[in-house]
């Protein structure tokens, strides 16, 4: 099943569903974000998918997500896919590997500016960026700079039967990292509140160091200067996860309180 959701700037919104046996979406409208599966599925424990990273690279060169069996944090940067595992190792992912959840785009900055300040934290930076943007629009965001501190995490791969994500995290399913005096790039998205259940409302950002030896899902950081690049997203395309676990999952539960705890 292929689900295409398009939200355009002229407010002409529509939903189109098309039956498909196993072929992925190949045509993504220009300057649109592509995502495989939905956030609610990952929260419900759907940790496997059938989309390979070779196919994902046809949809974008910039993005975030995770890996089958929830085996670490994913960052796509400059057309490379990096896996950041719970043991702190980072590796380039082969095209044959697959993902249960990914958000990607061909990144082209519309707006570039520099943020400076004394000991700015993640919340400070979010507020500055948000004040320059429209809260109802979608954005891809890249941050480059040096960080006095960086606090993040990577998830730990569970065994089947898979627990729900909030329970997995609560029961020790993540490894936290604390880095100091590190330079690198933050890759992620800023989504409006109406994207809840499909995506992550607000900021969802992963980090990778310049030497590709450190990274993870960002919780907080401190910095004095950041280069900010913003790519306005005109709309989005969602392809449903074709793994059998997706069709067996009950999506009636409201998980918004859960996502605030885990993100």
Helices and strands as residue ranges (DSSP letters): E 2-6, E 14-18, E 32-36, H 39-43, E 51-52, H 53-56, E 62-66, G 68-70, E 73-77, E 80-84, E 90-92, E 98-99, E 102-105, E 111-121, H 122-131, E 138-155, H 165-170, E 174-191, G 193-195, E 202-209, E 215-233, E 235-239, H 244-247, H 256-262
